[in-house]
Amino acid sequence: MNHYFQPPICGLVFDMDGLIFNSERVVQRSWDWAGEVLGFPQLGEQIYHTIGFNAKRREVFFRETVSPDFPMDDFNILTRKRYREIIEGEGLEKKPGVEELLAYASEGGYKIALATSSSSGHAGRLMEEQGLLKYFNSAVFGDMVTEGKPNPEIYQKACQGLGVSPANALALEDSPSGIRSAAAAGMRAIMIPDLVEPDEQVLELAWRRYDSLFDVLSLLKEGK
């Protein structure tokens, strides 16, 4: 437990896409490809409005914004197929500092959880393939919650899974909806932007705004 912080920090909760992996751009490419196949060009642009959404909330958005008859099931099948093709052909880049931060936190006795809007099958497979799952004590996926981000449910469950009070945990996020979710859960949320820069309202909710996970590593080391 780190007593440099008040209240002290003993848990870290990570988002995944755009925070652990440089995957939002791969998602965007897969959406563009699937949209062309289905007759909805430039669907990748919608990612700027849906970052942090789970599948349920994303479907509502697509039906309200793109088409009330949007073929979500077909879209999901195509995007998953294209996503796998891209990462199998090009690899999946980890965000700078993620492995160093996870190793330091694990060795330092912090409890670590994943709180991602991605499904358990997709996210669990990626984390295992990339050798990162070993650092995590628990995980909450998008298909394990009733309400997606910005609802606080996912972060509340993540803290419960760690046995840590939200006041004693840091949330690490790249999306405005994730910051809102973590703040509503009573956590100190750190914003590390990926595709979307936070506006003033989001910055007011965030405890810190950093450029990379190396900054979080430095924060923990300074407080040791």
N, C-alpha and C positions, 0 to 999 in steps of 0.2 A: 504493500500500500504506500502511496506517495503522499506524505504529509505536507509537502511544499504547497499543495493546492488546498484551498478551503472552500467547501468540504474536501477531504482528501480523495484522490482518484485511485480506484483499485480495479476498474474495468474499462475496456475499450470496445466499442461497437462499430464495426466497419460496414459501410455500404459496399457494393461490389462493382457494378458497371460504371465506368468513368472514374472510379476511386481506386480500386485494386487493379483493374484491367483497363487498357485503352480500347475498350470494346464498343463505346457508343457510336464511333464512326463505322465500325463493322456492321452494327445494327442498322445504321442509316443506309449503308450500301445495300444490305439485304432487303430493306423496305423499298428502296428505289427499284430493285430488280423485280421483287414480287409484285409491286404496283404496276409495272409495265406489263407483266404477264397477265394480270387481272384487268387491265384497262383503266388503271388509276395512276397516271404518271406523276412523278416527283413526290411520291409519298414519303420519301426520306425527310422532307422538310417538316413533317409533322413531329419529328422526334424532339424538336425544340420546345414543343408544347406538352410533351408527354413524359419527359425524363422523370424517373422515379415512380411512374405509374405501374401498378401490377396489371396482370392480364385482364381482370374484370373491369377495372377503371379505364384501361386503354380501349377496350371494346366499346364502352359507353361513349368515349370521346370520338372514336372513329364513326360510330353510327350517327352521332349528333353533328359532326363536322364534315365528314367526307361523303357519306351516303347512309340513309336509314336501312338500306339493304346490303350494306357492305359485307362481303363474304369473309368474315373473320376467321372461320375455321380453315378455309383454303389459304388465306393469307398467312396464318400461323404455320401451317405445314410448309409453305414455300419459303418463308423467311428462315425457319429453322434449318431447312435444307441448304439454303444459300449461305447462311452463317457458318455452318460446319464446313462447307466447301472453302470458304475464304480462310478460316483459321487453320484448316488442315493444309492448305496450299501456301499460306503466308506466315503462319504462326500467330500467336496472340501476345501482344506486348504487355508486360506488367508496367504499372505506373512507377515512376522513379521513387525509390525509398521504401516501397512496400515490404520487400523482403527484409531489409535492414530493420524497419520498425517492428515488424512481426517478431523477428528473432530477439530483438532487444526486450520487447514487452513480455514475451514468453519467458525469457531467462530472468526477467525482473519480477516475476510472480504476478503480473497483471492477468486478470481473467479476460478472455477475448471472445467476442461473439460476432457473427455475421447477421446483418439485417438487410436483406436484399429483396427487391420487388420481383426479381426473376424467380422462375419456378424451381422447385427442389431438384427435379431431374436435370434441368439445364445447368443451374448454378453449382449443384453438387458435383456434377461431372467435370465442369471447368476447374473448380477448386482442386479436385483430386488430380486431374491431369497436369495441372500446373504446380503440383507439389506443395500447396499452401494449406490444405485442409488440416494438416497435422498441428497447426498453430492454434486452431479454434476449439474452444471448450463447448460451444453450442452454436446453433444457427436457427434463424427464423427466415423462411422463404415466403415469397408472395402468395403461394397457394396454401399457406398456413394461417392466413389472417382473413378476417371478414371484410375489413376496410383497409385499403392501401394508403400509402403516403399521399397527402400530408396528415392523415389520421395518425394519432400517436400509438395505435395498437401494436405495430410491429416493433417499435422500440421498447414499449412496455414489456412485451413478451421476451425480447432479447435480454433485458435486465433481469427479468424473473428467471430466465434460463441460467443466468450466471449466478443468481443469488445475490445480486448487487442492487442497491438502491439507485434509481436514476440520478440522484444527486451526487453519487460517487462514481459516475461513469462519464466518459467522453464519447460523443458520437462523431464519426468522421464521415463527411458527406460531400458530394459534388453537385447536388441538385437543390434548387429552392424548395421543392416539395419535401425533400428529405430533411432539410434544416427545420422546416415548419413542424414536421413530424417529431423530430427529436426534442425540439424546444417545448412542444406541447406535452411531451412525456416527462418534462422536468429535468432534462439533461443539458449539459454544456456541449454545444454543437460547434464543431470546427468545419468551416466551409473551404473546400479546395476545388475551385471551379474547373470544369472540363469544357463542355460545349456551351454552357450558359453562365454568364456572369451574373452575380446576385444584384438585385436592385436594393434601394435604400431600406425598404421594409424587411427584406431578408437579412441584410447586414445588421440590422437592429436586433434580430433574433439570434444571430450567430454570436458565439462567444469569441471566436477568432476567425480571421480570414487569412489563409496561407496559400502559397504558390505550389507547394508539394508536400508529400508525406515526410520528406527530410526535415521540414520545419517542425512537424509534430515530434519527430525523433529528438530534435534539439530541445524542444520544450520539455520533454520528459527527462532528458539528461540534465538540463539546467536545474530541474526541480529535485534531482536525486539527493 
